[in-house]
């Protein structure tokens, strides 16, 4: 079963493109405490329990390995993530995500599902007021030809967290808002994560509620350790057909 990792899933939360001190590269300094990095996830849902184990080089994430045999590989250029490759349980690549930057601000993301005719590109514009506008493009793998889908949007932030995602266009229009706690996001110390727009785990704090004008909502409940990092997350959906998911974090 192909399972895109929760660490990369949901595509609905974002952190501002300006990285904080926790995400900056640090030299070897034994006087500084080691950064908190999440090493293992345990997901419990209706169909069973799964685990993801994470490997780092310093504060850079390199791989995530699933208990079902699949995984994710990360590629850096300096302190920015330029490529994320997702593999199934047979070791076959099924999803490729590529990123380009302008002065360490994300400018383009490309998503390619292996074996499909089309790929999807998003161009980002970082506005003076701190919002980020985006435009979605569809490309043909064989020829490289691209055309606009007519779908655009805008991200609005506060305190390093996405608080609103507005989507406009002929395909769909929607407004999604987000609320957060004041505790540490378990991914905040991973170098490069704060620059990846449209990644759930790239926020400074932890989401407690996601509300869409399409009559759906998601709530998140947490348990924390003494350093205010979550040790457990319970995700519940307003749609009764979607079962809750419990995520445990090990550091």
C-alpha positions in Angstrom: 0.0 0.0 0.0 1.4 3.3 -1.0 1.3 5.6 1.9 2.5 9.2 1.7 4.0 10.0 5.1 2.1 12.1 7.5 5.3 14.2 7.9 4.7 15.3 4.3 0.9 14.9 4.0 -2.2 17.0 4.1 -0.9 19.9 2.0 -2.9 22.4 4.0 -0.5 24.1 6.4 2.5 26.3 5.8 5.2 28.3 7.7 6.3 31.7 6.6 9.2 31.5 4.2 11.5 33.3 6.6 13.3 30.7 8.6 13.8 31.1 12.4 17.0 30.6 14.4 16.1 27.0 15.1 16.3 26.2 11.4 19.5 28.0 10.7 22.8 26.1 10.3 24.9 25.9 13.4 28.5 25.0 13.8 29.8 22.5 16.3 29.5 24.0 19.7 29.4 21.7 22.7 28.2 24.5 24.9 24.9 24.6 23.1 22.2 21.9 23.8 21.4 19.6 21.0 18.4 20.5 19.0 15.2 18.5 19.6 14.6 16.3 16.6 11.7 13.8 16.2 13.1 10.4 15.5 10.1 8.1 15.3 6.3 8.4 14.6 3.8 5.8 15.5 0.4 6.1 13.7 -2.6 4.2 15.0 -5.7 4.2 12.9 -8.7 2.0 12.1 -6.7 -0.4 9.8 -3.7 -0.8 12.1 -0.5 0.7 13.4 2.4 2.0 11.3 5.7 3.5 12.2 8.1 5.9 10.5 11.7 6.2 11.6 13.7 9.3 10.7 17.5 9.6 10.0 19.4 12.9 10.1 22.8 14.3 9.3 23.1 17.0 11.9 19.8 18.9 11.7 19.2 17.9 8.1 16.6 15.2 7.5 17.9 12.5 5.1 15.4 9.6 5.1 12.2 8.4 6.6 11.5 4.7 6.6 8.0 3.1 6.9 7.3 -0.1 8.7 5.6 -1.3 5.4 8.9 -1.0 3.6 8.3 2.3 1.9 10.1 5.6 2.6 11.1 9.1 1.7 14.5 10.5 0.7 15.5 14.2 1.0 18.1 16.0 -1.1 19.7 19.3 0.0 21.6 22.1 -1.7 23.2 23.9 1.1 20.5 24.5 3.7 17.5 24.2 1.3 15.6 21.0 0.4 15.6 20.7 -3.4 14.1 17.2 -3.9 11.8 14.8 -2.0 11.5 11.2 -3.4 8.8 8.9 -2.1 9.2 5.1 -2.5 6.6 2.3 -2.2 7.1 -1.0 -0.2 8.9 -2.5 -3.2 11.4 0.3 -3.3 9.9 1.8 -6.5 9.8 5.6 -6.8 6.2 6.8 -7.1 6.3 10.5 -6.3 8.9 13.1 -7.0 8.7 16.7 -5.6 11.3 19.3 -6.7 11.8 22.8 -5.3 13.6 25.9 -6.5 14.4 29.0 -4.5 15.2 32.7 -4.9 17.3 34.0 -2.0 16.2 31.0 0.2 12.5 31.8 -0.5 10.6 29.1 -2.3 9.8 30.1 -5.8 8.6 26.9 -7.5 7.5 23.5 -6.6 6.9 20.6 -9.0 5.0 17.4 -8.2 5.4 14.4 -10.5 3.5 11.1 -9.9 5.6 8.5 -11.7 3.8 6.9 -14.6 1.3 9.7 -15.1 1.1 11.9 -18.2 1.0 15.2 -16.4 2.9 16.9 -13.7 1.9 19.9 -11.6 3.8 23.1 -10.9 3.1 25.9 -8.4 4.8 29.3 -8.7 5.0 31.4 -5.6 5.2 35.2 -5.2 6.3 36.6 -1.8 4.4 39.8 -1.3 5.5 42.9 0.6 2.7 42.5 3.2 4.0 39.0 4.2 1.4 37.0 2.2 2.4 34.6 -0.5 0.4 34.3 -3.7 0.5 31.2 -5.8 -0.4 30.1 -9.3 -0.9 26.4 -10.4 0.3 25.1 -13.8 -0.2 21.7 -15.5 2.7 20.3 -17.6 3.0 17.4 -19.9 5.8 15.0 -19.0 6.7 13.9 -22.5 7.0 17.3 -24.1 7.5 19.6 -21.1 4.8 21.9 -22.4 2.9 23.8 -19.7 -0.3 25.8 -19.4 -2.0 27.7 -16.6 -4.9 25.9 -14.9 -6.6 29.1 -13.9 -6.2 28.2 -10.3 -4.6 30.7 -8.0 -4.5 31.4 -4.3 -3.0 33.3 -1.4 -1.5 32.3 2.0 -1.8 34.6 5.0 0.4 34.2 8.1 0.7 35.2 11.7 3.5 34.3 14.1 5.1 31.9 11.7 1.8 30.0 11.1 -0.5 29.8 8.1 -3.9 31.2 9.3 -5.7 31.4 6.0 -5.5 29.7 2.6 -7.7 31.3 -0.1 -8.1 29.5 -3.4 -9.5 31.2 -6.5 -10.3 29.9 -10.0 -12.5 28.0 -12.4 -11.7 24.6 -10.9 -12.6 25.5 -7.3 -12.9 28.3 -4.8 -12.5 27.9 -1.1 -11.3 29.6 2.1 -9.6 27.5 4.8 -8.6 28.9 8.2 -6.3 27.5 10.9 -5.9 27.8 14.7 -2.8 26.9 16.7 -1.5 26.2 20.2 1.5 28.1 21.6 3.8 25.0 21.9 6.7 23.7 19.9 6.2 22.1 16.5 8.2 18.8 16.6 9.7 19.6 13.2 10.8 23.2 13.9 14.5 22.3 14.2 14.8 20.5 10.9 16.9 22.6 8.5 15.0 23.6 5.4 11.5 22.5 6.5 10.4 26.1 7.3 10.9 27.0 3.6 8.6 24.3 2.2 5.3 25.8 1.5 2.2 23.7 1.6 3.7 21.2 4.0 1.6 20.5 7.2 4.6 20.1 9.4 6.4 23.3 8.5 4.5 25.6 10.9 6.1 27.1 14.0 3.3 25.9 16.4 0.9 23.0 16.3 -2.5 23.1 14.6 -5.5 22.7 16.9 -8.3 23.3 14.3 -8.7 23.5 10.5 -11.9 24.9 9.2 -13.1 25.0 5.6 -16.0 26.9 4.1 -16.8 23.6 2.3 -18.5 22.5 5.6 -15.6 20.4 6.8 -13.3 20.7 9.8 -10.4 18.9 11.5 -9.4 19.1 15.1 -6.1 18.2 16.8 -5.6 17.3 20.4 -2.2 16.9 22.1 -0.2 15.7 25.0 3.1 17.4 25.7 6.4 16.7 27.4 8.2 19.1 29.9 9.8 21.0 27.0 6.4 21.7 25.4 6.9 19.3 22.5 4.0 17.1 21.6 4.3 13.4 22.5 0.8 12.5 21.2 -1.6 14.0 18.6 -5.2 12.8 18.0 -6.6 13.9 14.6 -10.4 14.0 14.3 -12.6 14.9 11.3 -16.1 16.3 11.1 -16.9 13.7 8.5 -18.0 10.7 10.5 -16.8 8.4 7.8 -13.2 9.4 8.5 -11.8 7.6 11.5 -9.6 9.4 14.0 -5.8 8.9 13.8 -3.4 8.9 16.8 0.2 9.9 16.3 2.9 9.4 18.9 6.2 11.2 18.7 9.6 10.0 19.9 12.6 12.3 20.2 
